[in-house]
Amino acid sequence: MAGTEPRPAPSLGDIAGGLADDVQDLVRGELALARAEFDHKLHSLIGGAVSLVGGALVAFAGLVVLLEGGAAVLARWIPAWAALLIVGLVIVLVGGLIARAGLTRLSLKNLTPDRTAANLKKDGRILKEHL
C-alpha cells in the first residue's frame, strides 16, 4: 500500500498538553454548572425570603384584624372574647402557614450544589482510572 505511512506515536509532551487541555475544559464546564446551579438555588432562596416576609405581613394583618373589625362584627352574635379569639386564630394560622412554607425554602440544605458535587466525584474517579 503506497502512501500510507504509519503516523508517529504522540510524544509525552503532546499527551501531557492534551491532558492539560482536557482538564481545563472539564474545570470550565464544572464551574459553569456550579454557577448555573447556584443561581437557580439563589432564586429559590429569594423566593423563600419573599414568602417569609409575605407570611409575616399576613400574620401582622391578622393581628390588626384580631384587634379591630372582624371581631367587632362577630361580637354581635357571640361574646366579644370568643369573637376576638376566632378571628385572630384564623388569620394568624394562615400567616403562620405561609411563613412556614417560606422557612422551608430558606433551608441551607437547598443551597448545596448537588449535581456539581456528583459530577466532581465522577470526574475524580475517571481521572484516577486514567492516571
TAFEN-V466747 format. One line per field, one symbol per residue. phi: phi as a letter, one per 40 degrees, with the letter a starting at -180 (. if undefined). Layout:
phi=???
This chain:
phi=.cgbcccccccccccccccccccccccdccccccccccdcccccccccccccccccccccdccccdcbddccccccbbddccccccccccccccccccccccccccdcccccccccccccccccccccccb
